[in-house]
Amino acid sequence: MMLWNAQMTADENKRLTNPSLENGPFKIWCDDFRPVNILLNSDSEIVGVIDWEFTYAAPVEFSHAPPWWLLIEKPEFWPKGLED
């Protein structure tokens, strides 16, 4: 089992961030983006998105954190832990 430590976190942050993007471009990000906020037509095509309350411009690195509803189970419960 791998234990968390500050050095691992710092190394991970360096790997996931790009200093050249500190001033943009920023992408639209919604903390409440989930299936119930997506409108589909009869062909299952997306025709709209509702509930933009928690939407803002965010750094591209936010794409490394998937929405909670996309995960079947929380990472801490994965059989091999976070490193798998």
KACOR-V739976 format. One record per residue. RES is the residue in one small letter. PSI is psi as a letter, one per 40 degrees, with the letter a starting at -180 (NA if undefined). NEAR is the number of other C-alpha atoms within 8 Angstrom. D_FIRST is the distance of its C-alpha to the first C-alpha in Angstrom with 1 decimal. Layout:
res = <RES | RES>
psi = <PSI | PSI>
near = <NEAR | NEAR>
d_first = <D_FIRST | D_FIRST>
//
This chain:
res = <m | m | l | w | n | a | q | m | t | a | d | e | n | k | r | l | t | n | p | s | l | e | n | g | p | f | k | i | w | c | d | d | f | r | p | v | n | i | l | l | n | s | d | s | e | i | v | g | v | i | d | w | e | f | t | y | a | a | p | v | e | f | s | h | a | p | p | w | w | l | l | i | e | k | p | e | f | w | p | k | g | l | e | d>
psi = <h | h | i | i | i | d | d | d | d | d | d | d | d | d | d | e | i | h | d | e | e | d | f | i | i | i | i | h | h | h | e | f | h | i | d | e | e | h | h | i | a | e | e | f | i | h | e | i | h | i | g | e | d | f | i | i | h | i | i | d | e | d | e | e | g | i | i | d | e | e | h | d | i | i | d | e | e | i | d | e | a | d | e | NA>
near = <3 | 3 | 4 | 6 | 6 | 6 | 6 | 8 | 9 | 8 | 8 | 8 | 8 | 8 | 7 | 8 | 7 | 8 | 5 | 5 | 9 | 7 | 6 | 6 | 7 | 9 | 8 | 8 | 9 | 9 | 7 | 9 | 7 | 8 | 5 | 5 | 9 | 11 | 10 | 10 | 8 | 5 | 5 | 6 | 7 | 9 | 8 | 7 | 9 | 7 | 7 | 8 | 5 | 8 | 10 | 7 | 8 | 9 | 11 | 9 | 8 | 8 | 6 | 6 | 6 | 7 | 9 | 5 | 6 | 6 | 8 | 5 | 6 | 7 | 7 | 6 | 7 | 10 | 4 | 6 | 10 | 7 | 4 | 5>
d_first = <0.0 | 3.8 | 6.4 | 9.8 | 12.7 | 16.3 | 16.5 | 14.0 | 16.1 | 19.3 | 18.5 | 17.7 | 21.0 | 22.9 | 21.9 | 22.9 | 26.1 | 29.4 | 31.7 | 34.7 | 34.3 | 34.3 | 37.9 | 37.4 | 37.9 | 36.4 | 35.8 | 36.6 | 33.7 | 33.8 | 31.3 | 33.0 | 33.2 | 32.5 | 34.4 | 37.0 | 38.2 | 39.0 | 42.5 | 43.2 | 46.5 | 47.5 | 46.1 | 42.6 | 43.1 | 42.0 | 45.2 | 43.9 | 41.2 | 41.9 | 40.5 | 40.0 | 39.8 | 36.4 | 37.1 | 37.1 | 36.9 | 33.3 | 31.8 | 30.7 | 27.1 | 27.1 | 26.9 | 23.2 | 22.7 | 23.8 | 25.9 | 24.1 | 26.3 | 25.2 | 21.7 | 21.8 | 19.0 | 17.1 | 14.0 | 12.0 | 13.0 | 12.2 | 10.7 | 8.2 | 7.9 | 10.0 | 9.6 | 11.5>
//
